[in-house]
């Protein structure tokens, strides 16, 4: 019945680590990008935080999946079920009928046509009637508050869970960009490998994440900002006996060195592609850091010292892409770069 039909608008930052949904200018869902499925029926058991609590703890009848890897969909069925589950968390009013969904979704700027199609198909199968895609660095720039349609050049470095998106933006387009499948997840794996190699202790993905949050650093000297050592517990890799290991931020800075160096190289590569006039704008305005990786201690100072251009950590870096996606949703007809 046409009388009951209406359109619900939602903006989604479909991230490797977390998925954020904005509706009516508010963040209504901010959940880990994890889904738990029954191994036999493939039916969804839990999604988001509930599924994350099961991660690395389940029995043989349940599997927990992170459907996105390196910023793109790795498991199409799990991703579709996850999107459906997260959309159900959004209050849609009466349950007597299902609204049609107009969606804007952030995607990595290095996505292939196949990867873009996978995101669009997942959204459409989950109920999206109108689905628009926006590149994550463009969304991040809008979320930071930059004038992406203006003639002045701006540069964004968005370090998410699965990918690092680097872009120079001008006149509503991306002039130069680099998309790395290296980001927060790579930091986590580096920590797991380091703890196994250096301390002979097995560390889960979740424990490595906690180490990163508590003592993660891009510099070996943080001065007064230095965090206290973080004590972890885990089994010895050889004997399986319990171990207690204090971890300091200098150790983590050393173990993240190679991965951070790759991000530095990519930033320099994007700057090399930048026209001189826009380069001058970037030197004047600085470069903005967004995404969870922007919160790594000392990263802004390290990049500033290395590249000789000031790096600014955006206000609320975790939600810049989501906020920008939400603003793009409100201005669909203004932004011609929406796909």
C-alpha positions in Angstrom: 0.0 0.0 0.0 1.5 3.3 -1.1 0.0 5.0 1.9 2.5 3.2 4.2 5.6 3.6 2.0 8.4 5.9 3.1 12.1 6.1 2.7 14.5 5.8 5.6 17.9 7.4 5.0 21.0 5.9 6.6 24.7 6.6 6.2 27.2 3.8 6.9 30.9 3.6 7.5 31.4 0.0 6.7 34.8 -0.5 8.4 37.0 -3.5 8.8 37.1 -3.1 12.6 33.8 -1.2 13.3 30.7 -0.3 11.4 29.0 3.0 12.2 25.5 4.0 11.0 24.1 7.5 11.1 20.4 8.2 10.9 18.6 11.6 11.4 22.0 13.2 12.1 22.8 10.9 15.0 25.1 7.9 15.4 22.6 5.2 16.0 24.9 2.1 15.6 28.6 1.9 16.5 29.5 -1.8 16.6 32.4 -4.1 15.8 32.3 -5.5 12.3 31.8 -9.1 13.5 29.1 -11.6 13.0 28.5 -15.0 14.6 26.9 -17.7 12.5 25.7 -21.3 13.1 28.1 -23.6 11.2 25.3 -25.9 10.0 22.4 -23.6 9.1 24.5 -20.4 8.4 22.0 -18.5 10.3 23.1 -15.4 12.2 23.4 -15.9 16.0 24.8 -12.5 17.0 26.2 -9.4 15.4 28.4 -6.5 16.6 29.6 -6.3 20.2 27.8 -9.6 21.1 29.5 -11.4 18.3 32.9 -9.9 19.2 32.5 -11.2 22.8 32.3 -14.7 21.2 35.3 -14.1 18.9 38.2 -16.6 19.6 36.0 -18.3 22.3 33.4 -20.3 20.4 32.8 -24.1 20.2 32.7 -26.1 17.0 29.1 -25.4 16.2 29.6 -21.6 16.0 31.9 -19.5 13.8 32.7 -15.8 14.3 33.6 -14.0 11.1 35.0 -10.5 10.4 33.5 -10.2 6.9 35.8 -7.4 5.8 39.5 -7.7 5.4 41.9 -5.0 4.3 38.9 -2.6 3.9 37.0 -4.8 1.4 34.4 -7.6 1.6 36.1 -11.0 2.1 32.9 -13.0 2.9 29.9 -11.8 0.9 27.3 -13.9 2.8 28.5 -13.0 6.2 28.8 -9.3 5.2 25.2 -9.3 4.0 23.9 -10.9 7.2 26.0 -8.4 9.3 24.6 -5.4 7.4 21.0 -6.8 7.9 21.6 -7.3 11.6 23.1 -3.8 12.1 20.3 -2.1 10.1 17.8 -3.9 12.4 19.4 -2.0 15.3 18.3 1.3 13.7 14.8 2.3 15.0 12.6 2.2 11.9 9.3 3.0 13.6 6.3 0.6 12.9 7.2 -3.0 12.4 4.1 -3.5 10.2 6.0 -2.6 7.0 9.6 -2.3 5.9 10.8 1.2 4.8 12.8 1.5 1.6 16.4 2.5 2.4 18.4 5.2 0.8 22.0 4.5 1.8 25.4 6.2 1.4 28.3 3.9 2.2 32.0 4.8 2.6 34.4 2.6 0.6 38.3 2.5 0.2 39.6 4.7 -2.6 41.6 1.8 -3.9 38.6 -0.4 -4.4 38.3 -2.3 -7.7 35.1 -2.4 -9.7 34.4 -5.9 -8.4 34.9 -4.8 -4.8 32.6 -1.8 -5.3 30.0 -4.1 -6.8 30.3 -6.4 -3.8 29.5 -3.6 -1.4 26.6 -2.3 -3.5 25.1 -5.8 -3.9 25.4 -6.5 -0.1 23.6 -3.3 0.7 20.9 -3.9 -1.9 20.3 -7.5 -0.6 20.1 -6.1 3.0 17.3 -3.8 1.9 18.9 -0.8 0.2 16.7 0.6 -2.6 19.0 3.6 -3.4 22.7 2.9 -2.7 25.4 5.5 -3.2 29.1 5.0 -2.5 31.6 7.6 -1.4 35.4 7.2 -1.1 36.5 7.1 2.5 39.1 9.9 2.3 36.5 12.2 0.7 34.0 11.3 3.5 36.8 11.9 6.1 37.6 15.3 4.6 33.9 16.3 4.8 33.7 15.0 8.3 36.7 17.0 9.4 34.9 20.1 8.0 37.1 20.8 5.0 35.6 22.5 1.9 36.0 19.6 -0.5 34.3 21.6 -3.3 36.7 24.6 -3.0 39.8 25.4 -5.1 42.2 25.1 -2.2 44.0 21.7 -1.9 43.5 19.6 1.2 45.2 16.3 2.2 43.7 13.5 4.4 45.4 10.4 5.8 42.7 8.0 7.1 44.2 5.1 9.0 41.4 2.6 9.6 41.3 -1.0 10.6 42.1 -2.7 7.3 43.3 0.1 5.0 45.1 3.4 5.0 43.5 5.9 2.6 45.6 8.9 1.6 44.2 11.6 -0.7 44.7 15.1 -2.0 41.3 16.7 -2.5 40.4 19.7 -4.7 37.2 20.9 -6.5 35.2 17.9 -5.4 37.6 15.3 -6.7 40.7 13.3 -5.7 43.8 14.7 -7.4 46.3 12.2 -6.0 45.8 9.2 -3.8 47.3 6.1 -2.3 45.4 3.2 -0.8 47.3 0.7 1.4 46.0 -2.6 2.6 48.0 -1.8 5.8 46.5 -0.2 8.9 45.3 -1.0 12.4 45.0 -4.7 11.8 48.6 -4.8 10.6 49.6 -3.1 13.8 47.8 -5.8 15.8 49.4 -8.6 13.8 52.8 -7.0 14.3 52.3 -7.1 18.1 51.2 -10.7 18.0 54.3 -11.7 16.1 56.5 -9.6 18.3 55.1 -11.1 21.6 55.5 -14.6 20.2 59.1 -14.1 18.9 60.4 -11.9 21.7 58.6 -13.1 24.8 57.6 -16.7 23.7 54.0 -16.0 24.7 50.9 -16.6 22.7 48.7 -13.5 22.4 45.2 -13.5 20.9 44.0 -10.9 18.4 41.9 -9.2 21.2 44.9 -9.2 23.6 47.1 -7.6 20.9 44.4 -5.0 20.4 44.5 -4.2 24.1 48.3 -3.9 24.1 48.0 -1.5 21.1 45.4 0.7 22.9 47.3 0.7 26.3 50.9 1.1 25.2 50.9 1.5 21.4 53.3 4.2 20.2 55.0 5.5 17.0 57.9 7.0 19.0 60.4 5.5 21.4 60.4 8.7 23.4 57.1 10.1 24.5 58.4 12.1 27.4 55.7 13.0 29.9 53.0 11.4 27.7 54.5 8.0 28.2 52.0 5.3 29.4 52.7 2.9 32.2 53.8 -0.7 31.3 50.9 -3.0 30.5 51.0 -6.5 32.0 49.6 -9.3 29.9 48.9 -13.0 30.8 49.1 -15.8 28.3 50.4 -19.3 27.7 54.1 -20.0 26.9 54.4 -20.9 23.2 56.4 -24.0 23.9 55.4 -25.3 27.4 51.8 -23.9 27.5 52.5 -22.8 31.1 51.0 -19.5 32.2 53.2 -16.4 31.8 53.0 -12.8 33.0 54.7 -10.3 30.8 55.0 -6.5 31.3 55.0 -4.6 28.0 56.4 -1.1 27.6 55.6 1.4 24.8 59.2 1.5 23.5 58.9 -2.2 22.6 55.7 -1.6 20.7 57.2 1.4 18.9 60.1 -0.9 17.7 57.7 -3.6 16.6 55.5 -1.2 14.6 58.4 0.5 12.9 58.3 -1.2 9.6 54.5 -0.8 9.1 54.6 2.9 10.0 57.5 3.4 7.6 55.3 2.0 4.8 52.6 4.5 5.6 55.2 7.3 5.6 56.4 6.1 2.1 52.8 6.2 0.8 52.2 9.7 2.1 55.4 10.9 0.3 54.3 9.1 -2.9 50.9 10.9 -2.8 52.8 14.2 -2.3 55.0 13.5 -5.3 51.9 13.2 -7.5 50.5 16.5 -6.2 50.6 19.6 -8.5 52.9 22.3 -7.1 50.0 24.8 -6.4 48.1 22.3 -4.4 51.3 21.2 -2.7 51.7 24.8 -1.5 48.2 24.8 -0.1 48.9 21.5 1.8 52.1 23.0 3.3 50.1 26.0 4.5 47.1 24.1 5.8 48.8 20.9 7.0 47.7 17.3 6.7 44.7 15.8 8.6 44.9 12.4 10.3 41.7 10.5 10.8 40.6 6.9 11.7 41.6 4.8 14.7 45.2 4.8 13.7 45.4 8.6 14.2 45.1 7.8 18.0 48.5 5.9 18.0 50.7 7.9 20.4 53.2 10.2 18.8 52.2 9.4 15.2 51.4 13.0 14.3 54.7 14.2 15.7 56.6 11.4 13.9 55.0 12.2 10.5 55.5 16.0 11.0 59.2 15.5 11.7 59.6 13.1 8.8 57.8 15.0 6.1 58.2 18.6 7.4 54.5 19.4 7.0 52.3 19.8 10.1 50.0 16.9 10.8 46.8 17.6 12.7 44.7 14.9 14.4 41.1 15.5 13.6 38.6 16.1 16.3 36.9 12.7 17.0 39.0 10.9 14.4 37.1 7.6 14.8 33.9 9.1 13.5 35.1 11.4 10.7 34.3 9.1 7.8 30.9 8.3 9.3 30.1 12.0 9.9 31.2 12.9 6.4 29.1 10.0 5.0 26.1 11.4 6.9 26.7 14.9 5.5 27.0 13.5 2.0 23.6 11.7 2.6 22.0 15.1 3.4 23.5 16.7 0.3 23.2 13.9 -2.3 22.3 16.3 -5.1 25.1 18.7 -4.3 28.0 16.1 -4.4 28.5 14.9 -7.9 31.4 12.5 -6.7 28.9 10.1 -5.1 28.9 6.8 -7.1 
